[in-house]
């Protein structure tokens, strides 16, 4: 009894079943049905293994190309950024140099955005391949929050927004990668600054919740519509009409927090602002599974 291995319209091979004359057994319809079911499952397993191998090879090839391209692009982009910064320092003040300064500032901002996008693409590649690593050490909650706020205070003041903190008393240290957590704060506070109108305020809070400390970034911005909330952490997703970024910041933040053993949430209502929150494990607590 020979049964073909067919999967997705392709014949991958065949399975041969045999019985000896001495056994006195003859195959019947029930045996054929059982053999066909076994062959179908075996064919799907073989085809899935082939597809998985091809996807792994494609992912590896993509990562290699991305690494080479990003390295080769960063050097000229850094040169452009440095050149634009040099021009901004040397161009004359006043009406004579206004138009030239605007062009130089545009060049610098565009180069910086391109470098940031390259870094985001590399981070996403690490997330997809499971290579995103965090080096956790005990961190003071107050210092983490203060550092995050000070990094964004100049931009908040330039946009006439109040950026403040509210911390609970005697918060324990958290087990975290400082650079990675500041990257998460940078994304959340940066989004709050972008979508909050002049005169609004942004608050960074923290409180203990069992084995975790939960951090909050709240704003008085325009809020997020209910239909957009389920898609916020999807890679490359952006609301219609968005012009900034590539939709990678929040997925990267989610991956970083999950690598710490925590999770990230969002609560929002149109016209009433948004609150993003994430958890980090307390340093004295056993590592989260």
PyMOL commands that set and color helices and strands:
alter all, ss='L'
color gray80, all
select helices_A, chain A and resi 21-23+29-90+95-129+141-158+178-195+226-229+249-259
alter helices_A, ss='H'
color red, helices_A
select strands_A, chain A and resi 2-7+10-16+137-139+162-167+174-176+201-209+212-219+264-268+274-281
alter strands_A, ss='S'
color yellow, strands_A
deselect
rebuild
show_as cartoon
